[in-house]
Each structure stands twice: as C-alpha cells, then as structure tokens.
Amino acid sequence: MNENDYLKELLASQALGEDSDEWKALDEKAAEIEGIVRAAYPGSDIHFTHGGSRAKGTMIREDYDLDEVCYFQNDDAAPGDTLEEIYENLAALLGESYQVRRKRSPLRLIDKKGRDVHVDFVPGRYVDQSSWDVFIHQNDGDKERLKTNIVLHVDYVHESGCTDVIMLAKLWKTRNGIAIKTFPLELLVIEALKNDNTGNLDDRFRRVLGAFADAIDELSIEDPANPTGNDLSHALPDSLRRTLSKIAADTLKTADDYGWEHVFGKLQTTKASFPHVQVLRNAAAAAPVRTAPWNEEE
C-alpha cells in the first residue's frame, strides 16, 4: 500500500455514515432536544437544523459532535428579550434533563450520569424577518452578540473541495491534542490550499502541513458569513500558531523518514474505540526501532 492509499484507508476507517450507531444516537438525541424546546415554547416558530461537521461532511469517528442549532424569530420574546436571556433560559430548560456546560456560544450537553452525548446546542435569534442571518450570544470577548449565518458556513466548507483534507487535519489535531477549534482549523486548511488544491490526498495534506510549518503567520482566516464583523484573531493566538508550526514540521519529518503509518498508526479494521493519542513531536530523534507513537503506553 502506498502512502496515499494509506491515508485514504485511514479516512475510510474514520467515516461515520447514516447507518452507524453514532449517527443514529445523534439523531435520537437531536429529536429529544427539539421535543423539549418545542414543548416549552408551543407558540414559537422555531427553526432547528444541524451545523458543524455533520452538515459540512467532515465528521470523524474519533472526535465528533453534533451542532444542534435552534433559532427563534426576530420578534419572538417568548424565550427571552435579549440574546443572553435566550441563552440562559434555554440552558435552564435543558438543565432539567442534562448537565449543561456553557461554552463561548454553544451549550454542551452531558447526561445526568456525566456521559458526554456529543451535542453542542446553539440558541439564537434571526436578525430580521428574512430568517437568514442570526444573532447568537457570546459569553466572552468584546461583543455580547455575534452576527453569523450557519448556512454560509456549511456551504463554504462543504463546497471548498477540501473536506477530505479537513477530516485528516482534524484527526491529526486530535491525535496531537492541539487546542484549536474545528471551524478555525477548517478555515486554515482551505486557506492553505486556496492557491493549489491539486494532487492526491497525500500531496494536499503535505501542502497544508507545509504551510502550517513554514508560513503559519501568513495564513489569515475570516468568517465567510461576517468577514468584517467577526474577528477570529482570538481563535489563533501566537502561542497556538507556534504549536501548529512545530507539530506540523515534526509530523512531516516523521512521515518523510518513516511513512504515515508511523504518524497515525496501523489501520483499524473494526469499529473499536480509537485511542486519543499523540504522535511523536520530536521527529529528528525518532528511530525505526522505537516503539510506535500510537502505543498507549508511551
């Protein structure tokens, strides 16, 4: 098996199709959450949809969740007069059935036994009667609210021609424990390939890692739904850029010296739980006889 075939098989092993147990569990959870919210606001015209990696086609088995989006009409005061009230009222409502962890804008849901159900719930309100752009609450940052558009986000990523490389980059991020959120990573991959997205998966993934390693400060990202109003600089602080650059360089060195299997491990042939492990970061010190970097004992 050549290097490109290995990467393609690796992605195939990470696929989550509609017939998978994980996908079905997400559907059941989404229906349950929607039922709770609709029952609480019977007079409201609420729009529910899926965002995130599921809608974009970039979901991987090793690190996945469902962005369940819930938007109220712009003139609907039933869930709250302000975006913060909507956010807090929905947190309290879902808190009757789940443990709720407040994130920057989403509400992370965990069941009462402390098990992650892989759902980020994002409440918001349409900007106007067109039901297109939305405002969502932000817990931190300079602005209390953010204007955005999940449809544009999904279309931008899904139609980029980079979804396979994005999936591979997400797996690379997870295996290395890199603290970058998914959307900024997606935008970085697309930016790195915007001038040249040719070649096979191996070529394109190496091109992305090369851009991270050698030109991370030249890569800029912006929200395709609100490029001037949503500053994403907070998502890529200098410390994170340095981390991305270092690990990308080490990964390429390891792949060049020993191949992608030494980076990601042997291919999984079953749906068994995938370990969340790190690749070797000091490729220069690696040797062919060293314990494989995916060994959980390291």
Residue frames relative to the residue before (quaternion, step in Angstrom):
aa qw qx qy qz dx dy dz
M 1.0000 0.0000 0.0000 0.0000 0.00 0.00 0.00
N 0.3301 -0.7487 0.5349 0.2107 3.58 -0.77 0.98
E 0.7302 -0.4625 0.2817 0.4166 3.56 -1.30 0.24
N 0.6614 0.4996 -0.3190 0.4595 3.58 0.95 -0.79
D 0.6398 0.5192 -0.3254 0.4639 3.59 0.98 -0.80
Y 0.6063 0.5495 -0.3518 0.4547 3.57 1.06 -0.73
L 0.6830 0.4846 -0.2962 0.4593 3.61 0.83 -0.95
K 0.6380 0.5199 -0.3294 0.4627 3.58 1.01 -0.75
E 0.6636 0.4839 -0.3008 0.4847 3.58 0.99 -0.83
L 0.5985 0.5594 -0.3535 0.4515 3.58 1.09 -0.69
L 0.6726 0.4788 -0.2969 0.4798 3.58 0.90 -0.88
A 0.6205 0.5398 -0.3447 0.4526 3.58 1.01 -0.76
S 0.6605 0.5066 -0.3096 0.4596 3.59 1.02 -0.74
Q 0.6913 0.4655 -0.2626 0.4863 3.58 1.25 -0.44
A 0.4613 0.7174 -0.4321 0.2930 3.58 1.27 -0.14
L 0.1297 -0.7534 0.6400 0.0771 3.53 -1.17 0.74
G 0.1088 -0.8275 0.5502 0.0270 3.56 -0.22 1.27
E 0.7073 -0.4720 0.3261 0.4131 3.55 -1.31 0.21
D 0.6896 0.4655 -0.2846 0.4762 3.59 1.17 -0.46
S 0.4865 0.6717 -0.4344 0.3514 3.60 1.26 0.04
D 0.6105 -0.5601 0.4164 0.3744 3.57 -1.18 0.56
E 0.6433 0.5380 -0.3247 0.4373 3.56 1.00 -0.82
W 0.6545 0.5141 -0.3067 0.4619 3.57 0.95 -0.91
K 0.6627 0.5044 -0.3030 0.4632 3.57 0.92 -0.92
A 0.6401 0.5235 -0.3261 0.4582 3.59 1.01 -0.80
L 0.6372 0.5166 -0.3240 0.4713 3.59 1.03 -0.76
D 0.6320 0.5288 -0.3309 0.4598 3.59 0.99 -0.81
E 0.6623 0.5050 -0.3049 0.4620 3.56 0.93 -0.91
K 0.6663 0.4969 -0.3045 0.4653 3.56 0.94 -0.86
A 0.6374 0.5271 -0.3297 0.4552 3.61 0.98 -0.82
A 0.6579 0.5014 -0.3087 0.4695 3.58 0.97 -0.85
E 0.6368 0.5290 -0.3248 0.4573 3.58 1.02 -0.77
I 0.6702 0.4971 -0.2921 0.4673 3.57 0.92 -0.94
E 0.6465 0.5157 -0.3194 0.4628 3.57 0.94 -0.86
G 0.6409 0.5308 -0.3230 0.4507 3.57 0.99 -0.78
I 0.6354 0.5327 -0.3215 0.4574 3.57 1.01 -0.84
V 0.7053 0.4688 -0.2705 0.4578 3.58 0.84 -1.01
R 0.6686 0.4963 -0.3156 0.4550 3.60 0.88 -0.86
A 0.6338 0.5291 -0.3327 0.4557 3.59 1.04 -0.72
A 0.6758 0.4969 -0.2896 0.4610 3.58 1.08 -0.73
Y 0.7833 0.1944 -0.0976 0.5824 3.59 1.15 -0.60
P 0.0553 -0.8661 0.4963 0.0229 3.60 0.57 1.15
G 0.7103 0.4567 -0.2673 0.4642 3.58 1.12 -0.53
S 0.5886 0.6049 -0.3536 0.4033 3.58 1.27 -0.04
D 0.3432 -0.6900 0.5997 0.2158 3.52 -1.18 0.71
I 0.0111 0.8428 -0.5324 0.0786 3.57 0.01 1.33
H 0.2249 -0.7657 0.5891 0.1268 3.55 -0.98 0.88
F 0.0851 -0.7813 0.6181 0.0166 3.56 -0.75 1.12
T 0.1556 0.7689 -0.6141 0.0862 3.55 -1.07 0.73
H 0.4731 -0.6400 0.5175 0.3144 3.54 -1.33 0.15
G 0.1121 -0.7611 0.6338 0.0799 3.53 -1.07 0.77
G 0.6481 0.5857 -0.3347 0.3534 3.54 -1.13 -0.64
S 0.8285 -0.2862 0.1792 0.4467 3.52 -1.34 -0.35
R 0.6016 0.5613 -0.3826 0.4203 3.60 1.04 -0.58
A 0.7022 0.4503 -0.2714 0.4801 3.57 0.86 -0.92
K 0.6997 0.4823 -0.2673 0.4543 3.57 1.06 -0.74
G 0.4424 -0.7008 0.4537 0.3276 3.59 1.21 -0.34
T 0.5869 0.5823 -0.3675 0.4259 3.59 1.13 0.61
M 0.3488 0.7588 -0.4864 0.2571 3.59 1.18 0.44
I 0.0836 -0.7750 0.6243 0.0506 3.58 -1.04 0.79
R 0.6033 -0.6135 0.3847 0.3342 3.53 -1.09 0.77
E 0.6816 0.5386 -0.2988 0.3951 3.56 0.94 -0.84
D 0.8001 0.0406 0.0088 0.5985 3.58 1.10 -0.59
Y 0.2675 0.7813 -0.5119 0.2365 3.56 0.03 1.27
D 0.0729 0.7571 -0.6492 -0.0103 3.50 -1.33 0.32
L 0.4073 -0.6812 0.5511 0.2577 3.53 -1.33 0.12
D 0.2318 -0.7260 0.6315 0.1430 3.55 -0.89 0.98
E 0.0766 -0.7998 0.5953 0.0048 3.55 -0.30 1.28
V 0.1656 -0.8270 0.5362 0.0322 3.53 -0.39 1.32
C 0.0512 -0.7947 0.6042 -0.0278 3.55 -0.95 0.99
Y 0.0109 0.8257 -0.5607 0.0609 3.58 -0.37 1.25
F 0.2491 -0.7446 0.6057 0.1291 3.55 -1.00 0.97
Q 0.6016 -0.5616 0.4258 0.3761 3.56 -1.24 0.46
N 0.6304 -0.6026 0.3419 0.3501 3.57 -1.08 0.72
D 0.7399 0.3846 -0.2267 0.5032 3.61 1.14 -0.52
D 0.5073 0.6535 -0.4120 0.3819 3.60 1.27 0.25
A 0.1408 -0.8157 0.5592 0.0454 3.58 -0.51 1.21
A 0.4086 0.7464 -0.4593 0.2549 3.60 1.22 -0.09
P 0.7398 0.3916 -0.2628 0.4799 3.65 0.82 -0.80
G 0.7563 -0.2819 0.1945 0.5574 3.61 1.24 -0.21
D 0.5246 -0.6473 0.4573 0.3110 3.55 -1.17 0.58
T 0.7785 0.2384 -0.1226 0.5675 3.58 1.06 -0.73
L 0.6557 -0.5005 0.3837 0.4151 3.55 -1.30 0.26
E 0.6325 0.5243 -0.3380 0.4593 3.58 1.03 -0.73
E 0.6454 0.5074 -0.3264 0.4684 3.57 1.00 -0.76
I 0.6190 0.5274 -0.3438 0.4696 3.59 0.99 -0.75
Y 0.6557 0.5239 -0.2990 0.4540 3.55 0.90 -0.98
E 0.7209 0.4449 -0.2520 0.4678 3.57 0.81 -1.02
N 0.6470 0.5181 -0.3261 0.4545 3.60 1.00 -0.75
L 0.6629 0.4762 -0.3037 0.4916 3.59 1.02 -0.75
A 0.6047 0.5418 -0.3544 0.4639 3.58 1.10 -0.63
A 0.6628 0.4965 -0.2981 0.4746 3.57 0.97 -0.87
L 0.6440 0.5268 -0.3212 0.4524 3.58 0.97 -0.86
L 0.7214 0.4231 -0.2530 0.4864 3.58 0.78 -0.99
G 0.5703 0.6066 -0.3680 0.4140 3.57 1.24 -0.43
E 0.5631 0.5858 -0.3915 0.4318 3.58 1.24 -0.24
S 0.7681 0.3272 -0.1683 0.5241 3.58 1.16 -0.56
Y 0.7862 0.2095 -0.0897 0.5744 3.59 1.19 -0.55
Q 0.4494 -0.5435 0.5920 0.3901 3.46 -1.40 -0.02
V 0.1662 -0.8060 0.5657 0.0528 3.57 -0.89 0.94
R 0.0981 -0.7758 0.6218 0.0422 3.55 -0.85 1.03
R 0.3316 -0.7642 0.5256 0.1727 3.54 -0.67 1.15
K 0.1222 -0.7662 0.6291 0.0470 3.55 -0.89 1.04
R 0.7864 -0.3038 0.1934 0.5019 3.61 -1.20 -0.19
S 0.8009 -0.0036 0.0125 0.5987 3.59 0.93 -0.88
P 0.7011 0.4467 -0.2951 0.4710 3.63 0.95 -0.71
L 0.3289 -0.6576 0.6289 0.2529 3.48 -1.45 0.14
R 0.2403 -0.7752 0.5683 0.1357 3.59 -0.56 1.13
L 0.2201 -0.8066 0.5410 0.0907 3.55 -0.73 1.09
I 0.0402 -0.7649 0.6419 -0.0365 3.52 -1.00 1.02
D 0.4618 -0.6970 0.4505 0.3131 3.59 -0.83 0.82
K 0.7057 -0.5050 0.3041 0.3931 3.55 -1.27 0.38
K 0.6514 0.4870 -0.3155 0.4889 3.59 1.27 -0.28
G 0.5906 -0.6155 0.3444 0.3921 3.56 1.30 0.14
R 0.5200 0.6344 -0.4177 0.3908 3.60 1.24 0.28
D 0.4531 -0.6812 0.5089 0.2678 3.54 -0.93 0.96
V 0.2239 -0.7861 0.5628 0.1232 3.58 -0.84 0.96
H 0.4705 -0.7242 0.4066 0.2980 3.59 1.32 0.30
V 0.5670 0.5738 -0.4014 0.4339 3.59 0.99 0.79
D 0.1083 -0.7213 0.6812 0.0631 3.52 -1.07 0.97
F 0.1770 -0.7911 0.5817 0.0665 3.56 -0.64 1.15
V 0.0856 -0.8216 0.5635 -0.0098 3.58 -0.67 1.14
P 0.1037 -0.8056 0.5813 0.0483 3.62 -0.30 1.21
G 0.1058 0.7974 -0.5894 0.0746 3.55 -1.15 0.56
R 0.3285 -0.7201 0.5752 0.2065 3.53 -1.34 -0.09
Y 0.5056 -0.6491 0.4736 0.3141 3.56 -0.97 0.86
V 0.5542 -0.6324 0.4396 0.3157 3.54 -1.10 0.79
D 0.7978 -0.0567 0.0731 0.5958 3.58 0.99 -0.85
Q 0.7484 -0.4340 0.2751 0.4192 3.56 -1.29 -0.10
S 0.5178 0.6392 -0.4225 0.3806 3.60 1.23 -0.08
S 0.2556 -0.7975 0.5039 0.2113 3.59 1.28 -0.36
W 0.4440 0.6777 -0.4572 0.3668 3.54 0.88 1.00
D 0.7829 0.1801 -0.1000 0.5870 3.63 0.30 -1.20
V 0.1717 -0.7896 0.5828 0.0854 3.56 -1.20 0.57
F 0.3063 -0.6766 0.6257 0.2387 3.49 -1.41 0.27
I 0.0305 -0.7676 0.6395 0.0309 3.54 -1.06 0.82
H 0.5424 -0.6338 0.4574 0.3079 3.54 -1.20 0.64
Q 0.1478 -0.7596 0.6247 0.1042 3.56 -1.22 0.62
N 0.4017 -0.7389 0.4965 0.2150 3.56 -0.86 0.99
D 0.7976 0.1115 -0.0567 0.5900 3.57 1.13 -0.57
G 0.5567 0.5892 -0.4532 0.3709 3.53 -1.29 0.13
D 0.6973 -0.4914 0.3400 0.3957 3.54 -1.34 0.08
K 0.7630 0.3292 -0.1723 0.5288 3.57 1.11 -0.64
E 0.4334 -0.6939 0.5150 0.2558 3.56 -1.03 0.83
R 0.7898 0.1880 -0.1084 0.5737 3.55 1.17 -0.51
L 0.2128 -0.7613 0.6030 0.1074 3.52 -1.25 0.55
K 0.2615 -0.7389 0.6005 0.1583 3.54 -0.95 0.92
T 0.1481 0.7991 -0.5626 0.1515 3.58 -0.71 1.05
N 0.2133 -0.7598 0.5998 0.1321 3.55 -1.33 -0.06
I 0.3270 -0.7886 0.4915 0.1720 3.56 -0.27 1.28
V 0.6011 0.5666 -0.3630 0.4311 3.60 1.07 -0.66
L 0.6691 0.4862 -0.2964 0.4776 3.57 0.95 -0.86
H 0.6073 0.5469 -0.3511 0.4570 3.59 1.04 -0.72
V 0.6822 0.4932 -0.2872 0.4570 3.55 0.81 -1.06
D 0.6787 0.4956 -0.2985 0.4523 3.58 0.83 -0.96
Y 0.6379 0.5508 -0.3294 0.4257 3.57 0.95 -0.88
V 0.7168 0.4246 -0.2518 0.4925 3.57 0.88 -0.92
H 0.6806 0.5206 -0.2998 0.4195 3.56 0.82 -1.02
E 0.7551 0.3803 -0.1941 0.4975 3.57 1.05 -0.79
S 0.4383 0.7373 -0.4264 0.2872 3.59 1.28 0.11
G 0.3845 -0.7072 0.4971 0.3237 3.57 1.14 -0.59
C 0.6515 0.5310 -0.2926 0.4560 3.56 1.31 0.19
T 0.3656 0.7859 -0.4637 0.1834 3.60 1.22 0.02
D 0.6359 0.5217 -0.3496 0.4486 3.61 1.02 -0.66
V 0.6607 0.4826 -0.3069 0.4862 3.59 0.98 -0.81
I 0.6087 0.5481 -0.3474 0.4565 3.59 1.07 -0.71
M 0.6447 0.5160 -0.3210 0.4637 3.59 0.93 -0.84
L 0.6609 0.4964 -0.3009 0.4756 3.56 0.97 -0.85
A 0.6444 0.5129 -0.3155 0.4714 3.59 1.03 -0.79
K 0.6267 0.5262 -0.3378 0.4651 3.59 1.06 -0.69
L 0.6474 0.5005 -0.3188 0.4783 3.58 0.99 -0.78
W 0.6264 0.5314 -0.3166 0.4743 3.57 1.03 -0.83
K 0.6458 0.5187 -0.3056 0.4695 3.57 0.95 -0.88
T 0.6832 0.4939 -0.2878 0.4545 3.58 0.88 -0.97
R 0.6728 0.5047 -0.2996 0.4504 3.57 0.88 -0.91
N 0.7354 0.3989 -0.2214 0.5011 3.58 1.15 -0.60
G 0.4154 -0.7352 0.4529 0.2859 3.59 1.26 -0.04
I 0.2913 0.7686 -0.5171 0.2387 3.58 1.05 0.74
A 0.3446 -0.7842 0.4904 0.1608 3.55 -0.67 1.14
I 0.3722 0.6769 -0.5468 0.3231 3.56 0.54 1.19
K 0.4424 -0.6904 0.5004 0.2780 3.57 -0.93 0.86
T 0.6706 -0.5638 0.3193 0.3612 3.51 -1.18 0.68
F 0.6812 0.5062 -0.3206 0.4207 3.61 0.77 -0.94
P 0.6572 0.4770 -0.3342 0.4785 3.66 0.83 -0.76
L 0.6303 0.5219 -0.3430 0.4612 3.61 1.01 -0.71
E 0.6279 0.5293 -0.3333 0.4631 3.58 0.96 -0.83
L 0.6762 0.4928 -0.2927 0.4628 3.56 0.89 -0.94
L 0.6293 0.5360 -0.3321 0.4542 3.59 1.04 -0.73
V 0.6465 0.5154 -0.3191 0.4632 3.58 0.94 -0.88
I 0.6629 0.4991 -0.3034 0.4684 3.57 0.89 -0.93
E 0.6472 0.5192 -0.3130 0.4621 3.57 0.99 -0.84
A 0.6651 0.5166 -0.3031 0.4459 3.58 0.96 -0.90
L 0.7530 0.3787 -0.1966 0.5008 3.59 1.13 -0.63
K 0.4132 0.7625 -0.4467 0.2199 3.59 1.23 -0.11
N 0.7331 0.4081 -0.2400 0.4883 3.60 1.06 -0.65
D 0.7975 0.0506 -0.0210 0.6008 3.57 1.23 -0.34
N 0.0798 0.7976 -0.5886 0.1050 3.56 -0.25 1.29
T 0.3909 0.7288 -0.4668 0.3133 3.55 1.17 0.64
G 0.6550 0.5260 -0.3841 0.3831 3.53 -1.32 0.22
N 0.6234 -0.5396 0.4089 0.3913 3.54 -1.33 0.01
L 0.7563 -0.3891 0.2647 0.4544 3.56 -1.31 0.01
D 0.6267 0.5374 -0.3252 0.4612 3.58 1.00 -0.82
D 0.6620 0.5095 -0.3075 0.4557 3.59 0.85 -0.96
R 0.7280 0.4640 -0.2517 0.4375 3.55 0.77 -1.04
F 0.6436 0.5014 -0.3306 0.4744 3.60 1.01 -0.73
R 0.6315 0.5138 -0.3320 0.4764 3.58 1.02 -0.75
R 0.6283 0.5348 -0.3382 0.4526 3.59 1.04 -0.77
V 0.6447 0.5104 -0.3164 0.4730 3.60 1.00 -0.78
L 0.6805 0.4735 -0.2981 0.4731 3.58 0.82 -0.92
G 0.6219 0.5376 -0.3397 0.4569 3.58 1.07 -0.69
A 0.6445 0.5023 -0.3170 0.4815 3.58 1.03 -0.79
F 0.6352 0.5155 -0.3300 0.4710 3.59 1.00 -0.77
A 0.6977 0.4950 -0.2746 0.4391 3.57 0.90 -0.96
D 0.8299 0.2947 -0.1027 0.4625 3.56 0.81 -1.06
A 0.8170 0.1959 -0.0744 0.5373 3.59 1.11 -0.52
I 0.1872 0.8284 -0.5144 0.1183 3.59 1.09 0.61
D 0.6672 0.5075 -0.3139 0.4457 3.61 1.03 -0.69
E 0.6462 0.5148 -0.3159 0.4665 3.58 1.23 -0.32
L 0.6085 0.5491 -0.3530 0.4513 3.58 1.27 -0.23
S 0.0269 -0.7923 0.6094 -0.0130 3.57 -0.71 1.08
I 0.1596 -0.7871 0.5903 0.0812 3.55 -1.09 0.67
E 0.0284 -0.7813 0.6231 0.0224 3.54 -1.20 0.58
D 0.5631 -0.5956 0.4588 0.3430 3.52 -1.20 0.59
P 0.3746 -0.7513 0.4877 0.2396 3.64 -0.51 1.07
A 0.6615 0.4983 -0.3092 0.4675 3.60 1.20 -0.38
N 0.7992 0.0481 0.0068 0.5991 3.59 1.19 -0.48
P 0.0620 -0.8767 0.4753 0.0410 3.61 0.65 1.10
T 0.7464 0.3790 -0.2331 0.4948 3.60 1.03 -0.63
G 0.7310 0.4544 -0.2414 0.4481 3.58 1.13 -0.52
N 0.7339 0.3408 -0.2179 0.5458 3.58 1.24 -0.25
D 0.1853 -0.8000 0.5671 0.0642 3.55 -0.24 1.31
L 0.1697 -0.8178 0.5459 0.0665 3.60 -0.57 1.16
S 0.3399 0.7670 -0.4923 0.2322 3.60 1.23 0.21
H 0.6030 0.5770 -0.3604 0.4166 3.59 1.10 -0.64
A 0.6464 0.5406 -0.3157 0.4362 3.58 1.19 -0.55
L 0.7762 0.2517 -0.1385 0.5612 3.59 1.25 -0.33
P 0.0010 -0.8097 0.5862 -0.0285 3.61 0.45 1.14
D 0.6950 -0.4894 0.3259 0.4138 3.56 -1.26 0.41
S 0.6370 0.5438 -0.3386 0.4287 3.58 0.96 -0.81
L 0.6627 0.4876 -0.3023 0.4814 3.58 1.02 -0.78
R 0.6164 0.5342 -0.3472 0.4628 3.59 1.00 -0.72
R 0.6510 0.5050 -0.3209 0.4671 3.60 0.95 -0.81
T 0.6399 0.5219 -0.3230 0.4624 3.58 1.00 -0.81
L 0.6505 0.5103 -0.3154 0.4659 3.58 0.89 -0.90
S 0.6636 0.5169 -0.3045 0.4469 3.57 0.91 -0.92
K 0.6814 0.4960 -0.2907 0.4529 3.59 0.86 -0.97
I 0.7135 0.4454 -0.2770 0.4646 3.59 0.75 -0.98
A 0.6142 0.5370 -0.3545 0.4568 3.60 1.04 -0.65
A 0.6547 0.5051 -0.3117 0.4680 3.59 0.94 -0.86
D 0.6648 0.4984 -0.3026 0.4669 3.58 0.93 -0.88
T 0.6395 0.5320 -0.3237 0.4509 3.56 1.00 -0.83
L 0.6625 0.4988 -0.3067 0.4672 3.58 0.89 -0.88
K 0.6360 0.5208 -0.3307 0.4635 3.60 0.98 -0.78
T 0.6565 0.5040 -0.3073 0.4697 3.58 0.94 -0.86
A 0.6673 0.4972 -0.2992 0.4668 3.58 0.93 -0.92
D 0.6493 0.5155 -0.3185 0.4597 3.59 0.97 -0.79
D 0.7236 0.4558 -0.2487 0.4548 3.57 0.92 -0.91
Y 0.8533 0.1494 -0.0116 0.4994 3.57 0.85 -0.99
G 0.5823 -0.6023 0.3733 0.3986 3.61 1.23 -0.12
W 0.6676 -0.5372 0.3536 0.3751 3.54 -1.30 0.43
E 0.5839 0.5804 -0.3943 0.4083 3.61 1.06 -0.52
H 0.6325 0.5205 -0.3320 0.4678 3.57 1.12 -0.61
V 0.6392 0.5040 -0.3161 0.4874 3.60 1.23 -0.43
F 0.8329 0.2569 -0.0888 0.4821 3.57 0.68 -1.13
G 0.5336 -0.6356 0.4157 0.3721 3.60 1.17 -0.34
K 0.6769 -0.4745 0.3674 0.4262 3.51 -1.33 0.14
L 0.5761 -0.6121 0.4216 0.3401 3.53 -1.11 0.71
Q 0.3993 -0.6932 0.5513 0.2370 3.53 -1.06 0.84
T 0.2219 -0.7950 0.5529 0.1138 3.56 -0.90 0.88
T 0.7293 0.3253 -0.2210 0.5598 3.60 1.28 -0.05
K 0.5918 -0.5634 0.4426 0.3695 3.54 -1.35 -0.02
A 0.2728 0.7844 -0.5179 0.2049 3.57 1.18 0.40
S 0.6440 -0.5378 0.3778 0.3915 3.52 -1.21 0.52
F 0.3272 -0.7478 0.5480 0.1828 3.55 -0.86 0.98
P 0.4302 -0.7101 0.4859 0.2731 3.61 -0.81 0.93
H 0.3356 -0.6962 0.5918 0.2291 3.53 -1.10 0.71
V 0.1773 0.8038 -0.5335 0.1948 3.53 0.03 1.32
Q 0.4467 -0.6903 0.5091 0.2546 3.53 -1.30 0.27
V 0.4204 -0.6545 0.5577 0.2896 3.54 -1.20 0.58
L 0.6303 -0.5111 0.4077 0.4187 3.56 -1.27 0.28
R 0.2684 -0.7818 0.5434 0.1464 3.55 -0.83 0.96
N 0.7115 0.3813 -0.2590 0.5303 3.57 1.16 -0.39
A 0.1239 -0.8493 0.5096 0.0604 3.54 0.40 1.25
A 0.6041 0.5941 -0.3625 0.3883 3.57 1.03 -0.68
A 0.7105 0.4439 -0.2526 0.4841 3.56 1.14 -0.64
A 0.4898 0.6877 -0.4241 0.3275 3.59 1.27 -0.12
A 0.0967 -0.7645 0.6346 0.0586 3.54 -1.26 0.54
P 0.6231 -0.5921 0.3478 0.3745 3.61 -1.03 0.68
V 0.7105 0.4632 -0.2725 0.4543 3.59 1.09 -0.58
R 0.4593 0.6876 -0.4585 0.3255 3.58 1.23 -0.04
T 0.6242 -0.5145 0.4247 0.4066 3.54 -1.27 0.43
A 0.5542 -0.6294 0.4260 0.3395 3.58 -0.91 0.89
P 0.5371 -0.6827 0.3940 0.3003 3.62 -0.90 0.90
W 0.6519 0.5116 -0.3360 0.4475 3.59 1.19 -0.23
N 0.4271 0.7019 -0.4604 0.3361 3.57 1.34 0.04
E 0.4377 -0.7355 0.4551 0.2455 3.59 -0.66 1.11
E 0.6082 0.5771 -0.3668 0.4032 3.60 1.14 -0.37
E 0.5881 0.5805 -0.3818 0.4140 3.61 1.17 -0.32
